[in-house]
Amino acid sequence: MASVKNAAQTALDDCWNRIGVRGDRSCAELSRHVHCRNCPVFSAAARTLLDVPAPAGSRQIATEHFNQSAQAEPGSAFGADMQSVIVFRLRAEWYAIRTAVCLEIADLRPIHSLPHRRDGAVLGVANVRGGLLVCISLAVILGVTTRPEAIPAQSRRRAAVPRLLVARGAAGAVVFPVDEVQGTERFRARDLRDVPATVAQARATYTRALMPLGDRTVGLLDEQLLFYTVERALA
């Protein structure tokens, strides 16, 4: 749709494009909010734009836009071959899981152990938005046993904040504690690489492919197999 600019839009401080997820990521608030869309500054800007009266001719512009074909332009970031994932870290390893199965990224909170569940993948339960959700150790399932000193120096320098990744499978929502969340990323299926035979068996079993991301390679998880294992652990 053709953009319609006005004085209110011009006055907005679009910090997300400069120091946020669309900029150089230097904003100090990113460590707390993970993504700009969770920041109150971003929300306030959205409310400001929504309060601006629609300019003359906007209805005609919208009608013409939605009458066009829904086919994406070649090379568009929102083309049919693009997929969205949440990228996170476990110890020294980086992984990704489809955004479609992620409900939210929550702050770390106490995990209460369950009777007769002190070993294995089930860590206990945590209170998320007033409801108790089972916490599952991805590190146990994936066989991630890296020592703390092997954690990337870059993550230690920026004081990475542990999070709870809330995801939903066929049996309902569960919580995966992770050591760091980078945020949402997009990739093209044709850019994925096969998992080499040198990858540890447990990780290779649950990794669909490897996804290049900047200067690192991220393991794209097979969420169907992952949630199947979670269901068996809860049985």
Protein Blocks (a to p, Z undefined) as FASTA:
>chain_A
ZZdddfklmmpccfklmmmmmlnolafklmmnopaklpmklmmmmmmmmmpccdehklmm
mmmmmmpcfbdcehiakbfkbccdddddehjbccdddfklpmbdcddddddddehilgcj
bnbdcdeehiacddddfklmnopabdfklpcfklmmnopacdddddddfkoccddddfbd
fbjcdddfklpccddfkbcfklmmmpmbdcdehjbccddddfklmmmmmmmmmZZ
